[in-house]
Amino acid sequence: MRRLIVATCALLLAALVAGCTSSGSTTCDTTGGLPLADSVWPKFRHDNANTGDVNNGRAATDLIDLSANTGALRWQFPADDGTAKGAFASSPVLTAIDGVNTRLAIGSNDGNLYELDAATGELVFSYGSFGLSAITDTPAVDSEGNIFFGANNSTLFVLYPDGGINRSVGIGGLGASSPAIASDGTVMIGSVSTSSSGFLPAVCTNNIPRWTFTGEPFEASPAIGPDGALSNGRIADCTVGDINAPHGLVFFASRSVSTPYLRAIDRCSGLVKWAFSASAPIVASPVVDVDSSTDPATVTAIYVADTAGRVFAVDVYGQPIVVDRSSGQKWVFRAPNNASIIASPALDAATGTLYVATTDGNLYAINTADSTMRATFSLASGASIESSPAVAADGDQTTVVFGADDGHVYRVVDEGDSFTLSWTFPADGEVGSIGRSSPAIGTDGTVYVGSADGHVYAIGAPAS
């Protein structure tokens, strides 16, 4: 069942009402807006397509390889002699300073955004959200190192690279999803008001909402498709009135029980293009499969996983992808035992593989061509995997890294018809449940992840 829902402009704050209509005196302004940073891991799931693949967009001669990563502890924050922070449900991102990825940003349940030296784990600065409200979403970083994140006090914060406050704006609900930054600097972030309502605002660089979609709670982070026609490297002018102008699409999903939709909306106008109904609430972020060989790049599929253990593939028009024309079989993966999917899938477009983790302790490799499962890795503990997998190279193979609720981080190598365990961290004992914190991967193959035990860990080759 599908229905077209028209996006309406919602009241976020009284001061922002003028920005919700074209007749207001204050309008959206993206002058000087900056795109997502071109760094190794600038946001949740690595890129605006939410692939979770550190090599997405990288040349074949410049792939990040984890072959030398032995699973050793490089550093932890705080250090052994420091008091643990609040649980880290947020995932780390790597920020670019002077073109070099030298810093790590992550939010904590203690209400602070921490910026660390990615090489040593030393604290660079911390910023406390108003009222020390928990920061559970993952930050995003623009091309000048400005840090965007939501907090559970209905606020989107923007920090300068040195930790000073750039600006903040109300987002109409508790910050739930991680931000996505469009090519003109517009930020989209989902929020939750109640168990059945929330907002998805697109906030311009002057804190005025370009549009706001009002509806269900939005916990999954939005994905942005290709911009379409570009002008001087920028997205098509959003002032163009034609609804069919190539503005690019935003794909976002709902946690609602009654309307678990994946939607596509026009990135500039906020008008809904289509809505696809999953079988259960969606908390995992949608993944966009992009064919970059075309000019402009085109979307070949959008993958969305729900809490009933199903993964669906739809095309850019919102229609289910059919893998067998003679039978009409649609692209649907069903997790064995209907295990719930909380973690966001990862996509290795180069091999046509979608990696899906489930709450019964399994990781699956799925062929994107036909939704068939070709490999499974099962945790001996059977612990829930809610940490979204990260993908990198391992020689001529693919390696996948993820955390689990048994207090370990796992690295497995995709052998084609099976997975081989490369290492677990820590090798003996365990840390606190990894929970929803998902790994980020650095240019040298170091893996970074937060934990419910109040620490951030850097995992790699032994420090020299």
Buried (B, 14 or more C-beta within 10 A) or exposed (E): EEEEBEBEBBEBBEEBBEBBEEEBEBBBBBEEBBBBBEBBBBBBBBBBBBBBBBBBBEEEEEBBBBBEBBBBBBBBBBEEEEEBBBBBBBBBBBBBBEEEBBBBBBBBBBBBBBBBBBBBBEBBBBBBBEEBBBBBBBBBBBBEBBBBBBBBBBBBBBBEBEBEEEBBBBBBBBBBBBBBBBBBBBBBBBBBBEEBBBBBBBBBBBBBBBBBBBBBBBBBBBBBBBBBEBEEEEBBEBEEEEEEBBBBBBBBBBBBEEBBBBBBBBBBBBBBBBBBBBBBBBBBBBBBBBEEEEEEBBBBBBBBBBBBBBBBBBBBEBEBBBBEEEEEEBBBBBBEEBBBBBBBBBBBBBBEBBBBBBBBBBBBBBBBEBBEBEBEBEBEEEBBBBBBBBBBBBEEEBBBBBBBBBBBBBBBBBEEEEBEEBBBBBEEEBBBBBBBBBBBBBBBBBBBBBBBBBBBBBBBBEEE
